[in-house]
Amino acid sequence: QVQLVESGGGLVQPGGSLRLSCAGSGFSFSDYGLTWYRQAPGKEREWVARISTDGSSTDYADSVKGRFTISRSNPKKVLYLQMDSLKPEDTAVYSCYCPGRLLWGRGTQVTVSS
């Protein structure tokens, strides 16, 4: 089955950290660039970060630059998003996306609150 499945979301205090994972299956994971998006309640979906097929090239939205790190393990077929120095405005559903296959995961909720 061709799919992306996110995990690792949860409730964290401001200033804390979380690591999200996105497991791919049913397709040649290493052949595709991958992205993370997020959507907060009442807001439009926002692009967060992207990574090239081999992980050598990454790019970030200004809102997360210096705090979030995107990475991937092609042997494990997993995409990661390390989120540090979290802020309440980072609260959203985070989803991974494979543009080359127009494939979305279902998302995982991240809530930053004291």
SULQUIWO-V324807 format. One record per backbone hydrogen bond with DSSP energy under -0.5 kcal/mol. CO is the residue of the C=O (numbers start at 1). NH is the residue of the N-H. E is the energy in kcal/mol with one decimal. If there is no record, write none. Layout:
co | nh | e
CO | NH | E
CO | NH | E
//
This chain:
co | nh | e
1 | 3 | -0.6
3 | 25 | -1.9
4 | 106 | -0.5
5 | 23 | -2.7
7 | 21 | -2.6
10 | 111 | -2.8
12 | 113 | -2.1
13 | 16 | -2.3
15 | 85 | -0.6
16 | 86 | -2.3
18 | 83 | -3.3
20 | 81 | -2.0
21 | 7 | -2.1
22 | 79 | -2.6
23 | 5 | -2.1
25 | 3 | -2.2
27 | 29 | -1.7
28 | 31 | -1.9
29 | 32 | -1.5
34 | 51 | -2.4
35 | 97 | -2.3
36 | 48 | -2.8
36 | 49 | -1.4
37 | 95 | -2.5
38 | 46 | -3.6
39 | 93 | -2.3
40 | 43 | -2.2
46 | 38 | -2.4
48 | 61 | -2.5
49 | 36 | -2.6
50 | 59 | -1.7
51 | 34 | -1.9
52 | 55 | -0.7
57 | 52 | -2.3
59 | 50 | -2.0
61 | 64 | -1.7
61 | 65 | -1.3
64 | 67 | -2.3
64 | 68 | -2.1
67 | 84 | -2.0
69 | 82 | -3.0
71 | 80 | -3.2
73 | 77 | -1.2
73 | 78 | -2.0
77 | 24 | -2.6
78 | 73 | -2.9
79 | 22 | -2.2
80 | 71 | -1.5
81 | 20 | -2.7
81 | 83 | -0.6
82 | 69 | -2.5
82 | 84 | -0.6
83 | 18 | -2.2
86 | 15 | -3.3
87 | 90 | -2.3
88 | 91 | -1.7
92 | 94 | -0.6
92 | 110 | -2.8
93 | 39 | -1.8
94 | 108 | -2.0
95 | 37 | -3.0
96 | 105 | -2.2
97 | 35 | -2.3
97 | 99 | -0.7
98 | 101 | -1.2
98 | 102 | -0.8
98 | 103 | -1.9
103 | 98 | -2.8
108 | 94 | -3.0
109 | 10 | -0.9
110 | 92 | -1.9
111 | 12 | -2.6
111 | 113 | -0.7
//
